[in-house]
Amino acid sequence: MQVSTPEPTELKISAVIITYNEEKIIRKTLSRLSWCDEIIIVDSHSTDKTVAICKEFGCDVYTRTFDGYGSQKQFAISRATNDWVLCLDADEIPTEELVQEIRSIRPDTAYAGFSFPMNLVFLDKEFRHGKESGRYFTRLFNRQKGGVTGDRVHESFRIEGQVKKLEHTILHYSYTSIHQCIEKLNRYSALSAEIAYGKGKHKSALAVFMGLPFNFFKYYLLERNCLNGMKGFYWSVFSAYYHFMKYVKLNELNQRRIIPISDTAYA
């Protein structure tokens, strides 16, 4: 009598994360991923304890010079041994409820990917209001049916097939201190300015002058960050400042007519 082999009840999932100096958050992220079949880390020459912490969790760690978010993530995905990939940023932490929801997905699912609602956690406060919270992002997908775009910044996932929205939340611990916030804004604004410069764009003096008040009004009132308390006010100020820095850096590149030298570090 032949004994049939039971069908697996859970997806075999590879978690992939790109890192650079993430020692303050990576342990918390990895602690929520122990159920994954494997964890792939692609690190951009961190100078803190990021790599050591990842090895403590048994991650497969690769080192690669950063050349853009899209290409870095695609390299990480290529190192996975499973078709199903959970591609997270180092500061994106799934809630326990979301983990259980993911683990309930059957291997014979007809969907090509799954998206989750994401809430911003800014200076230890979870935002319940504003554009930065409640938006859905694709993070789990079958890599045979899609992947990440090649954009250097603001990359996204392109999936061929149906993507199902899950109910539970992933928390984005994007900024844990004012110092980190300013550093990130500086890097992101530089990358965005370089991309705009490469496309031949420029900003008028009026756009630079009006950028701060207009964007603060948009973030604080139109996007309802005023409902997130004082941290919502901080967020709106920093977000408006990001656009101001991007405009100024873009015009600086245009004035100098130089080829920008990209940073190899990011966060």
C-alpha positions as CSV (number, residue, x, y, z in Angstrom):
1,M,0.0,0.0,0.0
2,Q,1.5,3.3,-1.1
3,V,1.4,6.1,1.5
4,S,0.7,9.5,0.1
5,T,2.9,12.4,1.1
6,P,0.9,15.1,2.8
7,E,0.6,18.4,1.0
8,P,2.4,21.4,2.6
9,T,0.0,23.7,4.3
10,E,2.2,26.9,4.3
11,L,4.1,28.8,1.7
12,K,7.8,28.4,1.7
13,I,8.9,32.0,1.9
14,S,12.2,33.7,1.6
15,A,12.5,37.1,3.5
16,V,14.9,39.5,1.8
17,I,16.1,42.8,3.3
18,I,18.7,45.3,2.2
19,T,20.6,47.0,5.0
20,Y,23.0,49.8,5.9
21,N,23.8,50.6,9.6
22,E,20.5,49.2,10.9
23,E,21.7,48.0,14.3
24,K,19.0,50.1,16.1
25,I,16.0,48.4,14.4
26,I,17.2,45.2,12.6
27,R,16.9,42.9,15.7
28,K,13.3,43.8,16.2
29,T,12.6,43.2,12.5
30,L,14.3,39.8,12.4
31,S,12.6,38.7,15.5
32,R,9.3,38.8,13.6
33,L,10.7,36.7,10.7
34,S,11.8,33.5,12.4
35,W,9.0,31.6,10.7
36,C,10.4,32.3,7.2
37,D,12.2,29.5,5.4
38,E,15.2,31.7,5.0
39,I,16.3,35.3,5.5
40,I,18.5,36.9,2.9
41,I,20.4,40.1,3.9
42,V,22.3,42.3,1.3
43,D,24.3,44.8,3.2
44,S,26.0,47.9,1.8
45,H,29.2,47.9,3.9
46,S,27.6,48.7,7.3
47,T,30.0,50.2,9.8
48,D,27.9,49.3,12.9
49,K,26.8,45.9,14.3
50,T,24.2,45.2,11.6
51,V,25.9,42.3,10.0
52,A,26.8,40.7,13.3
53,I,23.2,40.9,14.5
54,C,22.0,39.4,11.2
55,K,24.3,36.4,11.6
56,E,23.0,35.9,15.1
57,F,19.6,35.2,13.6
58,G,21.1,32.8,11.0
59,C,20.6,35.0,8.0
60,D,22.5,34.5,4.8
61,V,24.4,37.8,4.5
62,Y,25.8,39.2,1.2
63,T,27.8,42.4,0.9
64,R,27.2,44.6,-2.1
65,T,28.0,48.2,-2.9
66,F,24.8,50.2,-3.0
67,D,23.9,51.4,-6.5
68,G,20.3,52.2,-6.1
69,Y,17.3,50.8,-4.2
70,G,15.8,49.0,-7.1
71,S,18.9,47.1,-8.2
72,Q,20.0,46.4,-4.6
73,K,16.6,44.8,-3.9
74,Q,16.6,42.9,-7.1
75,F,20.0,41.4,-6.3
76,A,18.6,40.3,-2.9
77,I,15.6,38.7,-4.5
78,S,17.9,36.8,-6.9
79,R,19.7,35.2,-4.0
80,A,16.5,33.6,-2.6
81,T,15.9,29.9,-3.1
82,N,12.1,30.0,-2.9
83,D,9.7,31.5,-5.5
84,W,7.7,33.3,-2.8
85,V,9.6,36.4,-1.5
86,L,8.8,38.7,1.4
87,C,10.7,41.8,0.5
88,L,10.9,44.3,3.4
89,D,12.9,47.3,4.3
90,A,15.0,47.0,7.5
91,D,12.6,49.3,9.3
92,E,9.3,47.5,8.2
93,I,8.0,45.3,11.0
94,P,5.0,43.0,10.4
95,T,2.6,42.8,13.3
96,E,1.9,39.4,14.9
97,E,-1.6,39.5,13.4
98,L,-0.1,40.0,9.9
99,V,2.4,37.2,10.4
100,Q,-0.5,34.8,11.2
101,E,-2.5,36.1,8.2
102,I,0.5,35.4,5.9
103,R,1.1,32.0,7.4
104,S,-2.5,31.0,6.6
105,I,-1.9,31.5,2.8
106,R,-2.0,28.1,1.1
107,P,0.7,27.1,-1.4
108,D,-1.9,26.6,-4.1
109,T,-3.1,30.2,-3.9
110,A,-4.2,31.7,-7.2
111,Y,-2.8,35.1,-6.3
112,A,0.6,36.3,-7.7
113,G,1.2,38.6,-4.7
114,F,-0.2,40.2,-1.5
115,S,-0.2,43.8,-0.3
116,F,-0.4,45.0,3.3
117,P,-1.6,48.3,4.8
118,M,1.3,50.2,6.3
119,N,1.3,52.7,9.2
120,L,4.1,55.1,9.8
121,V,5.8,55.1,13.2
122,F,7.5,58.4,13.6
123,L,9.5,59.1,16.8
124,D,7.8,56.1,18.4
125,K,4.3,57.3,17.6
126,E,2.1,55.2,15.3
127,F,0.3,57.6,12.9
128,R,-3.4,56.7,12.5
129,H,-4.1,59.6,10.2
130,G,-2.5,61.1,7.2
131,K,-1.3,59.9,3.8
132,E,1.6,58.0,5.2
133,S,-0.6,55.5,7.0
134,G,-3.2,53.1,5.8
135,R,-1.7,52.8,2.3
136,Y,-1.2,49.4,0.8
137,F,2.2,48.2,-0.4
138,T,3.0,45.0,-2.1
139,R,5.7,43.1,-0.1
140,L,4.9,39.4,-0.7
141,F,5.0,38.0,-4.2
142,N,5.9,35.1,-6.4
143,R,9.1,36.2,-8.1
144,Q,8.3,34.1,-11.2
145,K,5.5,36.6,-11.8
146,G,7.2,39.9,-11.0
147,G,9.9,41.8,-9.3
148,V,11.1,45.2,-8.3
149,T,11.6,48.2,-10.6
150,G,15.1,49.5,-11.3
151,D,14.5,53.0,-9.9
152,R,17.3,54.3,-7.8
153,V,14.8,55.7,-5.3
154,H,11.1,55.3,-4.8
155,E,11.2,51.8,-6.4
156,S,8.1,49.7,-6.6
157,F,7.0,46.1,-7.4
158,R,5.5,45.1,-10.7
159,I,3.4,41.9,-10.5
160,E,1.8,40.0,-13.4
161,G,-1.4,38.6,-12.0
162,Q,-3.8,39.4,-9.2
163,V,-2.5,41.0,-6.0
164,K,-4.7,40.4,-2.9
165,K,-5.0,43.0,-0.1
166,L,-4.5,41.5,3.4
167,E,-6.2,42.9,6.5
168,H,-3.5,43.4,9.1
169,T,-0.8,46.0,9.3
170,I,3.0,46.4,8.8
171,L,4.6,49.1,10.9
172,H,7.2,51.4,9.3
173,Y,9.7,52.6,11.9
174,S,11.1,55.1,9.5
175,Y,12.5,57.7,11.9
176,T,13.5,57.0,15.5
177,S,15.3,60.2,16.2
178,I,15.6,63.8,14.9
179,H,19.2,63.2,14.0
180,Q,18.3,60.1,11.9
181,C,15.5,62.0,10.3
182,I,17.7,64.8,9.2
183,E,20.3,62.4,7.8
184,K,17.7,60.5,5.8
185,L,16.2,63.7,4.4
186,N,19.6,64.8,3.3
187,R,20.3,61.5,1.5
188,Y,16.9,61.1,-0.1
189,S,16.8,64.7,-1.3
190,A,20.3,64.3,-2.8
191,L,19.2,61.2,-4.7
192,S,16.0,62.7,-5.9
193,A,17.8,65.9,-7.1
194,E,20.3,63.8,-9.0
195,I,17.5,61.9,-10.8
196,A,15.7,65.1,-11.6
197,Y,18.9,66.6,-12.9
198,G,19.5,63.6,-15.1
199,K,16.1,64.2,-16.7
200,G,17.0,67.9,-17.4
201,K,14.6,69.3,-14.8
202,H,15.0,72.6,-12.8
203,K,13.0,74.6,-10.3
204,S,12.1,78.3,-10.6
205,A,12.8,80.8,-7.9
206,L,9.1,81.0,-7.2
207,A,8.8,77.2,-6.8
208,V,11.7,77.2,-4.3
209,F,10.2,80.2,-2.4
210,M,6.7,78.7,-2.2
211,G,7.8,75.1,-1.7
212,L,8.1,75.3,2.1
213,P,4.7,76.9,2.9
214,F,2.8,75.0,0.2
215,N,4.1,71.6,1.2
216,F,3.7,72.3,4.9
217,F,0.0,73.2,4.3
218,K,-0.4,70.1,2.2
219,Y,1.1,67.7,4.8
220,Y,-0.3,69.3,7.9
221,L,-3.8,70.2,6.9
222,L,-4.8,68.6,3.6
223,E,-3.3,65.2,4.6
224,R,-4.6,65.6,8.2
225,N,-1.3,65.1,10.0
226,C,-2.6,67.8,12.4
227,L,-4.6,64.9,13.9
228,N,-1.4,63.1,14.8
229,G,-0.5,65.6,17.5
230,M,2.8,67.3,17.9
231,K,4.6,64.5,16.1
232,G,2.3,65.2,13.1
233,F,3.5,68.8,13.2
234,Y,7.1,67.6,13.2
235,W,6.5,65.3,10.3
236,S,4.9,68.0,8.3
237,V,7.8,70.4,8.8
238,F,10.4,67.8,7.9
239,S,8.4,66.6,4.9
240,A,8.2,70.2,3.6
241,Y,11.9,70.7,4.3
242,Y,12.7,67.6,2.2
243,H,11.1,69.2,-0.9
244,F,12.9,72.5,-0.2
245,M,16.3,70.7,0.0
246,K,15.5,68.7,-3.2
247,Y,14.7,71.9,-5.1
248,V,17.8,73.7,-3.9
249,K,20.1,70.8,-4.6
250,L,18.6,70.4,-8.1
251,N,19.3,74.0,-8.9
252,E,22.8,73.7,-7.5
253,L,23.5,70.9,-9.9
254,N,22.1,72.9,-12.8
255,Q,24.2,75.9,-11.9
256,R,27.4,73.9,-11.6
257,R,26.6,71.8,-14.7
258,I,28.3,68.8,-13.0
259,I,27.7,65.1,-13.1
260,P,26.6,64.2,-9.6
261,I,28.5,61.6,-7.6
262,S,26.0,59.3,-5.9
263,D,26.4,58.3,-2.3
264,T,27.2,54.6,-1.6
265,A,25.5,54.7,1.8
266,Y,21.8,54.9,2.5
267,A,19.4,54.2,5.3
